[in-house]
Amino acid sequence: MDSFNQQNRRAFIRNMTLASGLLITPGISLKNIFSPGKVRMHLGMVTYLWGKDWNIETLIKNLSQSGIYGVELRVEHAHGVSPSLSKAERKEVRKKFEDSEVEIVGMGTNQQ
């Protein structure tokens, strides 16, 4: 077997393995992959570098205008969202995001 055919075989096996993995992932089906319709996945970002100097309002505005609809908020950044917020402060943050297209995907905390 020459090198070219061996590479094609490897690529075929890799692609079939990836496709099989997608098919056993919950919520993924061939219908969802190949049919046009509602987009189920959106681009997101972490405020590790980009967004670290933005308050919540600026963060939501910039992400919405950029078509980025998910965000992981790193603690100790200008937006001020951290586990130490009071219940009322958390409710206020939640309301701001619920009133926007941007969803908080999670919190990025520093382990010390």
N, CA, C and O of each residue as an XYZ file, in Angstrom:
448
protein
N       0.860     -1.176      0.000
C       0.000      0.000      0.000
C       0.902      1.233      0.000
O       1.809      1.343      0.825
N       0.655      2.146     -0.912
C       1.511      3.323     -0.957
C       1.062      4.352      0.091
O      -0.011      4.243      0.684
N       1.917      5.343      0.290
C       1.694      6.349      1.329
C       0.399      7.134      1.113
O      -0.308      7.441      2.073
N       0.086      7.461     -0.148
C      -1.110      8.240     -0.448
C      -2.374      7.494     -0.022
O      -3.245      8.071      0.628
N      -2.477      6.223     -0.383
C      -3.646      5.427     -0.017
C      -3.746      5.243      1.487
O      -4.846      5.222      2.040
N      -2.611      5.110      2.148
C      -2.615      4.948      3.601
C      -3.132      6.225      4.274
O      -3.879      6.149      5.251
N      -2.742      7.390      3.760
C      -3.234      8.649      4.312
C      -4.733      8.784      4.094
O      -5.448      9.233      4.990
N      -5.220      8.399      2.911
C      -6.656      8.468      2.656
C      -7.423      7.539      3.582
O      -8.505      7.883      4.058
N      -6.875      6.384      3.834
C      -7.513      5.429      4.734
C      -7.569      5.991      6.144
O      -8.589      5.889      6.825
N      -6.468      6.584      6.575
C      -6.439      7.189      7.915
C      -7.452      8.321      8.025
O      -8.153      8.431      9.031
N      -7.533      9.159      7.001
C      -8.488     10.263      7.013
C      -9.922      9.722      7.044
O     -10.775     10.252      7.757
N     -10.180      8.670      6.269
C     -11.506      8.066      6.245
C     -11.877      7.526      7.627
O     -12.977      7.776      8.119
N     -10.970      6.794      8.242
C     -11.234      6.220      9.567
C     -11.438      7.337     10.599
O     -12.337      7.252     11.436
N     -10.613      8.372     10.539
C     -10.749      9.499     11.467
C     -12.114     10.165     11.294
O     -12.814     10.428     12.271
N     -12.483     10.432     10.044
C     -13.761     11.102      9.781
C     -14.954     10.249     10.204
O     -15.929     10.773     10.743
N     -14.884      8.959      9.966
C     -15.974      8.069     10.374
C     -16.072      8.002     11.897
O     -17.172      7.936     12.447
N     -14.935      8.019     12.574
C     -14.931      8.015     14.037
C     -15.561      9.295     14.575
O     -16.365      9.251     15.507
N     -15.198     10.428     13.990
C     -15.786     11.703     14.413
C     -17.290     11.722     14.161
O     -18.062     12.161     15.014
N     -17.703     11.248     12.994
C     -19.126     11.220     12.662
C     -19.888     10.309     13.624
O     -20.994     10.640     14.051
N     -19.301      9.168     13.961
C     -19.944      8.250     14.907
C     -20.085      8.912     16.264
O     -21.107      8.765     16.935
N     -19.056      9.641     16.663
C     -19.105     10.348     17.945
C     -20.209     11.386     17.973
O     -20.883     11.549     18.989
N     -20.400     12.087     16.867
C     -21.472     13.079     16.796
C     -22.844     12.425     16.924
O     -23.742     12.964     17.572
N     -22.995     11.270     16.305
C     -24.297     10.616     16.295
C     -24.702     10.083     17.660
O     -25.893      9.924     17.927
N     -23.731      9.802     18.535
C     -24.096      9.323     19.869
C     -24.164     10.459     20.884
O     -24.478     10.227     22.052
N     -23.873     11.686     20.450
C     -23.968     12.848     21.329
C     -25.434     13.230     21.468
O     -26.135     13.360     20.464
N     -25.912     13.413     22.706
C     -27.324     13.780     22.894
C     -27.681     15.051     22.125
O     -26.925     16.022     22.131
N     -28.831     15.037     21.469
C     -29.319     16.212     20.755
C     -28.777     16.357     19.344
O     -29.197     17.257     18.616
N     -27.848     15.489     18.939
C     -27.283     15.568     17.596
C     -27.860     14.429     16.759
O     -27.855     13.274     17.185
N     -28.343     14.751     15.597
C     -28.796     13.719     14.665
C     -28.428     14.173     13.260
O     -28.110     15.343     13.047
N     -28.467     13.267     12.317
C     -28.170     13.633     10.934
C     -29.133     14.708     10.450
O     -28.757     15.577      9.662
N     -30.372     14.649     10.921
C     -31.359     15.660     10.529
C     -30.889     17.042     10.987
O     -30.980     18.012     10.234
N     -30.390     17.131     12.214
C     -29.927     18.420     12.738
C     -28.668     18.903     12.031
O     -28.467     20.107     11.868
N     -27.832     17.981     11.618
C     -26.562     18.355     11.002
C     -26.768     18.845      9.579
O     -26.175     19.849      9.183
N     -27.600     18.153      8.798
C     -27.704     18.424      7.378
C     -28.908     19.253      6.958
O     -28.989     19.665      5.801
N     -29.842     19.510      7.860
C     -31.012     20.286      7.440
C     -30.891     21.731      7.901
O     -30.455     22.007      9.019
N     -31.287     22.655      7.017
C     -31.258     24.061      7.419
C     -32.346     24.318      8.451
O     -33.340     23.595      8.515
N     -32.154     25.318      9.231
C     -33.152     25.657     10.237
C     -32.512     26.463     11.335
O     -31.504     27.137     11.125
N     -33.090     26.391     12.487
C     -32.603     27.148     13.634
C     -31.187     26.697     14.016
O     -30.909     25.504     14.137
N     -30.319     27.662     14.197
C     -28.948     27.368     14.596
C     -28.950     26.982     16.069
O     -29.482     27.711     16.906
N     -28.361     25.848     16.381
C     -28.369     25.361     17.752
C     -27.087     25.712     18.501
O     -27.044     25.609     19.726
N     -26.067     26.116     17.798
C     -24.805     26.425     18.439
C     -24.379     27.833     18.037
O     -24.491     28.216     16.873
N     -23.894     28.594     19.005
C     -23.460     29.960     18.761
C     -22.046     30.141     19.285
O     -21.578     29.396     20.146
N     -21.387     31.141     18.746
C     -20.058     31.500     19.206
C     -20.147     32.129     20.585
O     -21.067     32.899     20.864
N     -19.207     31.808     21.437
C     -19.142     32.391     22.771
C     -17.719     32.829     23.071
O     -16.813     32.616     22.265
N     -17.526     33.437     24.224
C     -16.182     33.855     24.611
C     -16.034     33.866     26.116
O     -17.012     33.807     26.861
N     -14.807     33.942     26.536
C     -14.450     34.058     27.944
C     -13.868     35.449     28.137
O     -13.118     35.928     27.286
N     -14.198     36.102     29.237
C     -13.693     37.459     29.468
C     -12.293     37.436     30.080
O     -11.962     38.282     30.911
N     -11.489     36.486     29.677
C     -10.136     36.374     30.205
C      -9.252     37.515     29.705
O      -8.567     38.164     30.495
N      -9.266     37.759     28.394
C      -8.515     38.875     27.817
C      -9.475     39.899     27.226
O      -9.473     41.063     27.628
N     -10.298     39.465     26.268
C     -11.288     40.367     25.685
C     -12.406     40.540     26.694
O     -12.891     39.560     27.260
N     -12.806     41.739     26.915
C     -13.926     41.998     27.807
C     -13.548     42.167     29.264
O     -14.407     42.485     30.087
N     -12.302     41.966     29.599
C     -11.907     42.052     31.014
C     -12.019     43.461     31.570
O     -12.109     43.642     32.784
N     -12.013     44.464     30.695
C     -12.084     45.864     31.122
C     -13.471     46.474     30.901
O     -13.640     47.682     31.067
N     -14.476     45.653     30.525
C     -15.813     46.146     30.231
C     -16.753     45.920     31.409
O     -16.702     44.876     32.061
N     -17.617     46.911     31.681
C     -18.667     46.684     32.666
C     -19.740     45.806     32.017
O     -19.647     45.492     30.830
N     -20.740     45.416     32.774
C     -21.749     44.482     32.260
C     -22.485     45.050     31.048
O     -22.697     44.344     30.062
N     -22.871     46.314     31.120
C     -23.626     46.916     30.021
C     -22.803     46.932     28.729
O     -23.312     46.599     27.659
N     -21.538     47.320     28.837
C     -20.651     47.357     27.666
C     -20.412     45.949     27.139
O     -20.395     45.729     25.927
N     -20.230     45.007     28.038
C     -20.007     43.611     27.655
C     -21.199     43.086     26.851
O     -21.023     42.520     25.772
N     -22.393     43.273     27.374
C     -23.599     42.803     26.681
C     -23.757     43.500     25.327
O     -24.058     42.849     24.327
N     -23.556     44.804     25.292
C     -23.694     45.562     24.038
C     -22.686     45.070     22.993
O     -23.055     44.805     21.849
N     -21.430     44.949     23.383
C     -20.389     44.541     22.426
C     -20.584     43.105     21.948
O     -20.387     42.816     20.768
N     -20.961     42.218     22.837
C     -21.186     40.825     22.438
C     -22.389     40.715     21.507
O     -22.336     39.998     20.507
N     -23.462     41.416     21.826
C     -24.660     41.374     20.975
C     -24.358     41.896     19.579
O     -24.767     41.294     18.586
N     -23.645     43.014     19.500
C     -23.307     43.592     18.195
C     -22.361     42.693     17.404
O     -22.330     42.751     16.175
N     -21.595     41.871     18.099
C     -20.634     40.979     17.438
C     -21.231     39.629     17.088
O     -20.577     38.821     16.429
N     -22.460     39.367     17.517
C     -23.072     38.062     17.257
C     -22.534     36.975     18.161
O     -22.564     35.797     17.803
N     -22.044     37.353     19.326
C     -21.526     36.389     20.308
C     -22.574     36.284     21.409
O     -22.841     37.259     22.112
N     -23.166     35.105     21.559
C     -24.329     34.969     22.427
C     -24.095     34.147     23.680
O     -25.045     33.846     24.403
N     -22.864     33.781     23.952
C     -22.547     33.072     25.181
C     -21.274     33.637     25.771
O     -20.348     33.989     25.041
N     -21.222     33.727     27.110
C     -20.040     34.294     27.750
C     -19.752     33.568     29.062
O     -20.652     33.281     29.851
N     -18.483     33.285     29.265
C     -18.008     32.823     30.565
C     -17.353     34.023     31.225
O     -16.395     34.588     30.697
N     -17.864     34.401     32.363
C     -17.371     35.581     33.065
C     -16.252     35.186     34.026
O     -16.467     34.409     34.956
N     -15.082     35.717     33.796
C     -13.966     35.503     34.705
C     -14.119     36.432     35.900
O     -14.522     37.584     35.740
N     -13.809     35.952     37.079
C     -13.901     36.796     38.272
C     -12.757     37.799     38.281
O     -11.776     37.655     37.552
N     -12.905     38.816     39.123
C     -11.887     39.856     39.308
C     -11.676     40.703     38.059
O     -10.577     41.207     37.829
N     -12.720     40.862     37.251
C     -12.646     41.718     36.077
C     -13.614     42.878     36.246
O     -14.398     42.897     37.195
N     -13.565     43.856     35.326
C     -14.318     45.101     35.444
C     -15.831     44.889     35.535
O     -16.527     45.724     36.113
N     -16.358     43.789     34.977
C     -17.808     43.565     35.046
C     -18.273     43.321     36.476
O     -19.453     43.497     36.778
N     -17.370     42.921     37.354
C     -17.687     42.792     38.775
C     -18.503     41.583     39.180
O     -18.957     41.507     40.322
N     -18.703     40.636     38.277
C     -19.483     39.450     38.605
C     -18.558     38.427     39.256
O     -17.557     38.011     38.672
N     -18.917     38.029     40.486
C     -18.095     37.064     41.222
C     -18.980     36.302     42.203
O     -20.105     36.723     42.473
N     -18.490     35.195     42.737
C     -19.286     34.423     43.699
C     -19.616     35.203     44.978
O     -20.515     34.812     45.723
N     -18.909     36.284     45.234
C     -19.144     37.040     46.467
C     -20.308     38.029     46.374
O     -20.600     38.717     47.352
N     -20.981     38.117     45.219
C     -22.124     39.025     45.082
C     -23.253     38.602     46.017
O     -23.443     37.417     46.292
N     -23.991     39.586     46.495
C     -25.157     39.293     47.334
C     -26.272     38.711     46.459
O     -26.187     38.738     45.231
N     -27.292     38.197     47.090
C     -28.421     37.626     46.355
C     -29.072     38.688     45.470
O     -29.424     38.406     44.325
N     -29.233     39.895     45.984
C     -29.844     40.986     45.217
C     -28.964     41.368     44.027
O     -29.477     41.624     42.938
N     -27.651     41.410     44.222
C     -26.726     41.742     43.131
C     -26.737     40.662     42.055
O     -26.702     40.977     40.865
N     -26.785     39.395     42.455
C     -26.861     38.299     41.483
C     -28.152     38.386     40.679
O     -28.158     38.135     39.474
N     -29.248     38.743     41.350
C     -30.533     38.877     40.672
C     -30.471     40.004     39.637
O     -31.023     39.870     38.545
N     -29.806     41.104     39.970
C     -29.660     42.235     39.053
C     -28.839     41.846     37.824
O     -29.192     42.200     36.699
N     -27.742     41.114     38.044
C     -26.909     40.641     36.931
C     -27.718     39.695     36.046
O     -27.701     39.819     34.822
N     -28.418     38.760     36.662
C     -29.231     37.794     35.912
C     -30.257     38.522     35.047
O     -30.451     38.161     33.886
N     -30.916     39.544     35.600
C     -31.930     40.309     34.867
C     -31.328     40.998     33.645
O     -31.936     41.008     32.575
N     -30.139     41.572     33.799
C     -29.485     42.252     32.672
C     -29.221     41.277     31.528
O     -29.420     41.615     30.361
N     -28.775     40.077     31.861
C     -28.501     39.093     30.816
C     -29.791     38.507     30.248
O     -29.858     38.227     29.052
N     -30.808     38.317     31.074
C     -32.083     37.798     30.572
C     -32.748     38.780     29.613
O     -33.475     38.371     28.708
N     -32.502     40.073     29.812
C     -33.064     41.095     28.931
C     -32.259     41.267     27.647
O     -32.599     42.106     26.812
N     -31.198     40.482     27.480
C     -30.347     40.573     26.287
C     -30.345     39.234     25.558
O     -30.977     38.268     25.988
N     -29.615     39.204     24.440
C     -29.442     37.954     23.683
C     -28.305     37.112     24.245
O     -28.155     35.947     23.879
N     -27.506     37.691     25.129
C     -26.303     37.035     25.634
C     -26.637     36.196     26.860
O     -27.346     36.641     27.762
N     -26.115     34.978     26.875
C     -26.353     34.047     27.972
C     -25.052     33.817     28.740
O     -23.992     33.636     28.141
N     -25.143     33.826     30.060
C     -23.979     33.472     30.873
C     -23.852     31.954     30.817
O     -24.750     31.229     31.243
N     -22.745     31.492     30.297
C     -22.510     30.063     30.170
C     -21.901     29.506     31.459
O     -22.149     28.358     31.826
N     -21.109     30.325     32.135
C     -20.494     29.875     33.366
C     -19.599     30.948     33.943
O     -19.470     32.047     33.405
N     -18.985     30.590     35.060
C     -18.060     31.494     35.739
C     -16.670     30.890     35.684
O     -16.489     29.693     35.906
N     -15.697     31.725     35.386
C     -14.302     31.299     35.411
C     -13.666     31.854     36.680
O     -13.487     33.064     36.820
N     -13.330     30.965     37.592
C     -12.782     31.413     38.874
C     -11.310     31.038     38.979
O     -10.816     30.158     38.273
N     -10.636     31.724     39.869
C      -9.212     31.451     40.113
C      -9.088     30.528     41.329
O      -9.606     30.826     42.405
N      -8.409     29.434     41.142
C      -8.170     28.495     42.233
C      -6.923     28.939     42.979
O      -5.855     29.064     42.381
N      -7.046     29.178     44.275
C      -5.890     29.607     45.056
C      -5.701     28.719     46.251
O      -4.772     28.925     47.032
